[in-house]
């Protein structure tokens, strides 16, 4: 957490991000606690990977992200190549995060946590670097004949 308050935060503060149309824009870094449900335009978040969740399917890829204030959220990355991933301790910046608050009840207990959806690894900066286009899964066309 201390590194997110110091050097790494300064490395991302003046970083240019790109809009979906490709136009460069500057986004203000905000703590995870300031996110509102839905899209958060004009915002970027920065955190350290503290855990990962692996399923048999491998996609989507979910990690726990901890920011400099100590807030932790689950980040789920979709449309990634099977070879792509991040390691515990990596720093991730997410521009325009899509935030959801989850609340699950199980056996008379309530579990509440925040989640961020990332539609492509290409939207992330990992350790200050843009992701290679090969980190995104290639589209696959499936065909099934239909009887007339």
C-alpha positions in Angstrom: 0.0 0.0 0.0 2.8 2.4 0.8 4.2 2.1 -2.8 0.8 3.2 -4.1 1.0 6.4 -2.2 4.5 7.2 -3.4 6.4 6.5 -6.6 3.9 4.4 -8.5 1.1 7.0 -8.0 3.3 9.7 -9.5 4.1 7.4 -12.4 0.4 7.3 -13.3 -0.8 10.8 -12.5 0.1 12.4 -15.8 -0.5 9.3 -17.9 -2.6 9.7 -21.1 -5.4 7.1 -21.5 -7.4 6.5 -24.6 -11.2 6.8 -25.1 -13.0 4.0 -26.9 -12.7 6.1 -30.1 -8.9 6.2 -29.6 -8.7 9.9 -28.6 -6.1 10.6 -25.8 -7.4 12.0 -22.6 -6.2 12.6 -19.0 -8.1 10.9 -16.2 -8.0 11.8 -12.6 -6.8 9.1 -10.2 -9.4 8.3 -7.5 -9.5 5.9 -4.6 -11.7 2.8 -4.9 -14.0 4.2 -2.2 -15.0 7.0 -4.5 -16.5 4.8 -7.2 -20.2 4.9 -7.9 -22.2 2.1 -9.4 -22.0 1.9 -13.2 -19.6 3.8 -15.4 -17.1 6.2 -13.8 -16.0 8.4 -16.8 -13.1 10.8 -16.2 -11.8 8.5 -13.5 -8.9 6.0 -13.2 -8.1 3.8 -10.3 -4.7 2.3 -9.3 -4.1 -0.7 -7.1 -1.9 -3.7 -6.3 -3.0 -7.3 -7.1 -3.3 -9.2 -3.8 -4.9 -12.4 -4.9 -6.3 -14.2 -8.0 -9.2 -16.6 -8.4 -8.9 -19.4 -11.0 -11.7 -21.4 -12.4 -11.5 -24.5 -14.7 -12.7 -22.3 -17.7 -9.8 -19.8 -17.2 -12.0 -17.0 -18.5 -12.9 -14.6 -17.1 -9.8 -13.9 -15.0 -10.5 -12.4 -11.5 -8.1 -10.7 -9.2 -8.3 -8.8 -5.9 -7.1 -5.2 -6.2 -6.0 -3.2 -3.2 -5.6 0.6 -3.4 -3.5 3.0 -1.3 -6.4 3.5 1.2 -6.7 -0.2 1.9 -9.9 -0.7 0.0 -10.1 -4.0 -1.9 -12.3 -5.0 -4.9 -12.6 -7.9 -7.2 -11.6 -7.1 -10.8 -12.9 -9.4 -13.5 -11.2 -9.3 -16.9 -13.1 -10.7 -19.9 -12.0 -11.4 -23.5 -8.4 -12.2 -22.6 -6.1 -14.7 -24.3 -5.5 -17.8 -22.2 -1.8 -16.9 -21.9 -2.5 -13.5 -20.4 -2.5 -12.8 -16.7 -1.2 -10.7 -13.9 0.8 -11.7 -10.8 0.4 -10.9 -7.2 2.2 -7.6 -6.5 1.6 -6.2 -10.0 0.2 -2.6 -10.2 -2.9 -2.2 -12.3 -4.4 1.1 -13.5 -8.0 0.9 -14.8 -9.4 3.9 -16.7 -13.2 4.5 -16.7 -13.9 1.6 -14.3 -17.3 -0.1 -14.4 -18.2 -0.6 -10.7 -20.8 -2.9 -9.1 -21.5 -3.4 -5.4 -22.4 -7.1 -4.7 -24.2 -8.4 -1.7 -24.6 -12.1 -1.2 -26.5 -14.0 1.6 -25.5 -17.5 2.4 -26.3 -19.5 5.6 -27.6 -16.4 7.4 -24.4 -14.4 6.6 -24.1 -11.5 4.3 -21.0 -11.0 2.1 -20.7 -7.6 0.5 -17.9 -6.5 -1.8 -17.2 -4.3 -4.8 -16.5 -5.5 -8.3 -15.0 -3.9 -11.4 -15.7 -5.3 -14.9 -13.0 -4.9 -17.5 -14.1 -5.9 -21.0 -10.6 -6.4 -22.4 -7.1 -6.6 -21.0 -6.2 -3.9 -23.6 -8.0 -1.4 -21.3 -5.5 -2.0 -18.5 -2.1 -0.6 -17.7 -0.1 -3.2 -15.9 3.0 -2.0 -14.1 2.8 1.2 -16.1 2.6 -0.5 -19.5 -0.2 -0.9 -22.1 -1.0 -4.5 -22.9 0.0 -6.2 -26.1 -2.8 -6.8 -28.6 -2.0 -10.6 -28.3 -3.3 -10.4 -24.7 -6.9 -10.2 -26.0 -8.6 -13.3 -27.2 -9.2 -13.5 -30.9 -12.9 -13.7 -32.1 -14.1 -17.1 -33.0 -16.9 -17.7 -35.5 -19.0 -20.8 -34.8 -21.2 -22.3 -37.4 -24.1 -24.7 -37.0 -26.2 -25.9 -39.9 -29.9 -25.4 -39.6 -32.6 -27.6 -41.1 -35.0 -25.8 -43.3 
